[in-house]
Amino acid sequence: MALDLSVIRSQFPSLNRPAIFLDNPGGTQIVKQSLDRINKYLLECNANHEGAFATSIESDAVLEEAHQAMADFYNAASADEIIFGANMTTLTLHISRSISRTWNAEDEIAVTRLDHDANVTPWVLAAQDRGCKVNWVDFDIEDGTLNLDSLQQALDQKPKFLAVGYASNALGTINPAAKIIRMAHEVGALVYVDAVQYAPHGLIDAQKLDCDFLVSSAYKFFGTHAGILYGKQELLEQLFAYKVRPATDKLPGKFETGTQNHEGIAGVLGAIEYFEWLGKEFGSEHTESLAEEGYTGRKLELKKGMTAVRAYEFELNRALLSALEAVPGLRLYGLTDPRRLDERVATFSFRLKDLHPRLVAEKLARENIYTWDGNYYALNVTERLGLEDSGGMVRVGAAHYNTLDEVEKLKNALLQISKE
């Protein structure tokens, strides 16, 4: 069944205001289930790890449940493959130190110009520390898709490692992740997938992808400011962990340095419970097909929920593309072919005539339409497009709580700005 937007929006207390949130690629609004989990944790079991008393025992149970919930969300083989941290950037900088210990001088790695800098600079810095060469994978500036010929050229150098995004936070492009991972594995490279932009919009299956590592941030999928890393268990067990001496050597704790943000992790659990609720409420038509793929229990409900989200957002995608193309003087970057909407999420970046992107964002903000401007930390994208020195782009990004009416209001506001 189709999503009931009135029911959906009632789950988000922050939406009860005269604002249109199209800044979602930078961070979504938090869902009630996540807020409830935070409050419940802080009021009922706020304690440090591994104590002998009741609140510590209850706290540890919540953390264990959150690890299992994220394992189900990623379809990881085990909760031991789930590492929590402050955010994607911090987790990546941390794990890059462990992964790069396996590199030798003169080894090579590959990164892409389509990625958020959090999946570029940590690896470039690590390569510099180890004396490794960095190979760059380009993207097509006309349609914003990763250049697979450029990727193959980089892989022909037999790199030890490839960092790649699942979806671009600047241009909305969904990369053919499974194909890219196969290509990298054929030459013996480990693959680290940045799924931050993709996680709110589509189904993730780490086992089917066969990625070695995958990371996302919960504040991009209606939860708290926390990052969640998946790694294949055998790799995480082999890697050296930078940690203090009293910390455990067992997974996942060996990579979860110091006292974690327990209430934030509880909030991640709430966000996963929301997706599970979505599956039960709106994903019934997808039950049979997903069950045939082997999903059961909470994994099945989560995949049903994400499939329902993806179906609705396809219409938002189409509406946003149509609305933006109707504005005189507006130039869209990335995929604009309506026949290829399945290759993008509903994230669009543009320039409007000769107006500075910040000015456009400010004018939209005065109409209570929240957007982003600049490079969104996808610095290589704006540099490659020749836009970095002139302010980058304006970015609008829809989530499944956005409505077609909001898209229409965005179009009307942009038409007025263009006219002025």
Secondary structure, DSSP 8 states (H G I E B T S, - for coil): ----HHHHHTT-GGGSSS-EE-BGGG-----HHHHHHHHHHHHH----TT-SSHHHHHHHHHHHHHHHHHHHHHT-S-GGGEEEES-HHHHHHHHHHHHHTT--TT-EEEEETTS-GGGTHHHHHHHHHHT-EEEEE-B-TTT--B-HHHHHHHHTT--SEEEEESB-TTT-BB--HHHHHHHHHHTT-EEEEE-TTTTTTS---HHHHT-SEEEEEGGGTTS-S-EEEEE-HHHHHHS-----TTS-SSTTGGGS-SS--HHHHHHHHHHHHHHHHHHHHH-GGGHHHHHHTT--HHHHHHHHHHHHHHHHHHHHHHHHHHHHHTSTTEEEES---GGGGGGB-SEEEEEETT--HHHHHHHHHHTTEE-EEE-TT-HHHHHHTT-GGGTBEEEEE--TT--HHHHHHHHHHHHHHHH-
